[in-house]
Amino acid sequence: MSITDFSMEYFSLRGKNAIVTGGNSGLGQAFSLALAKAGANLFIPTIIDDGGETNQLIQNEGGMSETLLIDITQPGAPKEIIDACIKRFGSVDILVNSAGICINACVEEFGRDYWDKMVSVNLTAAFELSYEASKWMIPQQTGKIINICSLFSYLGGQWSPAYAATKHGLAGFTKAYCDELGQYNIQVNGIAPGYYATDLTIKTRSDRVTNQRVLDHVPANRWGDTSDLMGAVVFLASKASDYVNGHILVVDGGYLVR
């Protein structure tokens, strides 16, 4: 391809079918809507029933969508999800491993039960879904897997050793799968959001001291809005990123530079 061949159509996702886990709430909903705005059809496995709100938002963009109420950590669920997307739309072109949980407790209280719950959602489910999706993407000789990492893929963090461990692990898994799948024209990348104004951060933002502590680390001097992530996921899901592989795209307003 020469530079004159490039066009904004490289960012289009028309005709593509995407799975976004946890794609009808929080950051996942923003990822789903961004992909729909770029032209993709959405398949959303989730444990949250939003009454069809996200499906309606996607359909308002002219896309097709389907929600599957399912626990991604249950045995057989990842294969069921991939098979259901294939049955509904005919292919799986994009997988966004967005579902995640964070349990906070001091080190004396953070035991095996908390650890196992977080590993099963944040890391094992992402692996199993990617494993099942890759079986379809390899014969296609094309595909995009996007793992939602975190600033805590780079940092330690208090009150949740499993969150840091799983997000570090997810970054490592991203690089390992890139190394394995790149030969099949499958790109495996990650997005590492910073501090975002969501329901999960209400407590931190409402406390003057902790809120300021975050802002002191952000050159942009504001919390992220979910819309700040939408361009990143479209880029990594599109042809425009075909030579980007094994990369963790940090979208944090500059938090890590301080």
N, C-alpha and C positions, 0 to 999 in steps of 0.2 A: 504494500500500500504506500502510495506517495502522499505527501502532505496535502495535495490538492484533492485527494479522494475523501478526506475527512469531512464529515458533516454533523450537524446536531442530531441527525437520525441515529448516530451511534449511541445516544442516550435513551433512545426509545426502547420500550419493553413490549411493544405491541406483539401479540401472539405468544407471549411467554406466560408460563404458569408458575406461580410462586407459592411456597409454603412458608408461613410465618408462625412459629410456635408462640403461644401467648399473644397472638396478634390482634386481640380486640380490647386491650387495656394498656395503659401506661405508654412506655416507649414503643412497645410492640404495635399498638394501634397506629402510631405515627409511621412506623415502617410499612405497615400494610397499606395505609392511605397513600404514602409516597409512591410505592410500587404501582398502585392502581392509577394514580395520576399520570404515571409514565406509560400506562397501557397494559399492565399485566393483569391476569386473573389471579384471584387469591383463594388459597385453601388454608383455613385457620384452625389448627387443633388447639383446644383450650379447656381449662376447667371452669372458666367463668362464663356464665350466660348473661350477655349484655342486652338481651331482648331484641337482638337483630340490629342494634345501632350501627355497628361497624359494617355489617353487610350493606346497610342502606347507604352509608357514606361512600362505600366502594361503588355501588350501583349508580349513585349520583354522578360518578366520574365516567360512567359508561362501561365499567368492567363487570365481570361476573365474579361471584364469591360464594363460598360455602364454609360454614362453621361446623366443626366436629367436636362435640363435647367428649373429651377423653383425657385421661391421666397419662401423660407421656412417660411416666416412670414405671408403668405396669408392664409385665412381661408380654411381649408380642405387640405392644402399642405402636412402636416406631414403624414396624413393617405394615401394620394396619393403616397407619397414616399415609405412608407412601403409596400403598396399593389403592387407597381410597381416592387420593389425588389423581393418580393415573386413570382410574375408572371414570372420574368426573370430568377431567380436562384433557386426558390423552397423553400427558407428559408431566414431568417435573423438571423444570429448567433452573429454578432458583430455590434454595433452601436458606431461610434465615432462622438460626437457632437463637431465639430471643427470650424464651421463657427462662426465668430465674427467680430464686428466692434468697433472702438474707435473714438469718436468725441471729439476733444479737444477745450476747450474754458474756459476763466476765469469765476469765479463763478457768476459775474454779468450778463454774457451773456449765461450761460448754463441753458436754460429754459426747459420747459416741452416737447417741440418738440424733442430736442436732447435726453432727458431722455427716452421718449417713443420709439424712434427708436432703441436705444441701448438695452433697456429691451426686446423688441420684438425679436431681433436677438439673443442676448447673453444668455437670460434666458428663455423666454417663448417658443421659438422654440425648445430649448433643452428639456424642460419639455414635450412638446406635442409629439415630436418624440420618447422620451423614453416611454411615456404613450402608444403610438401606438405599438412600438416595443415589449413592455412587454406583450401585449396581445398574441403575437406569441411565445415569449420566455417561458412564464409560462407553456403552454401545452408541449413544448419541454423539460421542466425541465433542461434547460441549456441556457446560454447566457452571453454576455459580453457587458456592457455599459461603455463607457469611455468618460468622460466629460473633455474638455480642459479648465482648469482653468488658473491660472496666479499667479505670485508673488503677484499681487494685490488682491488675495484671502486672503492675510495676511497683506498687507500694505494699507496705505491710498492712497497716490498719489494725485498730484495736477492736475488741468486742466480737469479732467474728473470724477466727482463724480459718474456718472452712470457706468463707467468701474469698479471701485472698488466695487460698490454695486452689480453689476451683477456677478462679479467673486466671491465675498463673497457668494452671493446667490447660485451660481452654486456649490460651495464647500459644502454648507449646503444641497442642493438638492441631491448631490451625497451620502451623509451620510444617508439622509432620505430614499432614494430608496434602498440603501444597506440593511437598517433595514427591509424594507418591502419585498424585493425580495430574500434575502439570503436563505430563506426556500425553494425556488424553484431552487436552484443551479444556480442562476444568480448573477454574480459579477458586482458591480457598483463601479468604481473607477475614479480617476481623474489624470490628468497630469498638473503640473504647470510649464510651461516653464519660464526661466529667460529672460535675454536680448539676443536676437538673431539677427544675421546679415541678415536682410530681407529688402525688399523694404520699409516696414513701418518704419524702423529705420535709413534710409539713412541720414535724417536730423540730428539726434542725433549723429550719428557716424562721420559725416563730420565736426562737430563743435569740435574743439580741447578741449574746456573746458568741454562740456557735455560728450564727449567721455571718457575723463579721469575720470570724476566723476563716470561713470558706472564701468570702469575698477578698480578703487580704491576699489570697493565693491566686486570684484570677485577674490577669491584666485587663480582661474585658469588663471587670467590675460589675458583673451581674451573674445570676444563675442562668444556666442554659434553659432554653425553651425547647420542647419536644420537636418543634419545627426545625430547629438547628441541625437535627440529625437526618432530615429527610433527603437532602441532596447527597449526603454520604452514601446512604443505602442504594439510591438510584444509580450513582456512579459505579459502585462495586457490583451491582447486579447487571450492568449494561456492557455492551460491546466496547464502550469507551475505556474500560479497565481490563481489556483482554491481556495486557502484558504486566498487570499488577497482580502479584501472587505471593502469598505468604506474608502479607503486610498487615499490621495492626494500625488502622487509621484512628488516631486519637482526636476526639472532638470535645475539647475541654475548656475552650476559651483561653488557653495558655496556662492552665493550672500547673502542669508539670515543669514549666520553666522556672518557677519560683521555689 
